[in-house]
Amino acid sequence: MKAYMFDLESGMYQGEVYEDANLMKYVDGITTIPPLQYGDDEVVVFDQNEQKWSVKTISEMRKILGIVT
């Protein structure tokens, strides 16, 4: 089954994989919900509580993660 990986701390999209449907419940940081489309200066972030993706700018994520540029 096609699945989408995300970072457990930030929720940021990390790519797609094919995973056995029976094993997916044992894997953290994975969902079958496809990510939203995003642009060059954007990232897709998964909210585990709400079970949905959102699009954020790279600048927004840097602030959220405390990354100084």
Buried (B, 14 or more C-beta within 10 A) or exposed (E): EEBBBBEEEBBBBBEEEEBEEEEBEEEEBBBEEEBBEBEEEBBBBBEEEEEEBBBBEEEBBEEEEEEEE
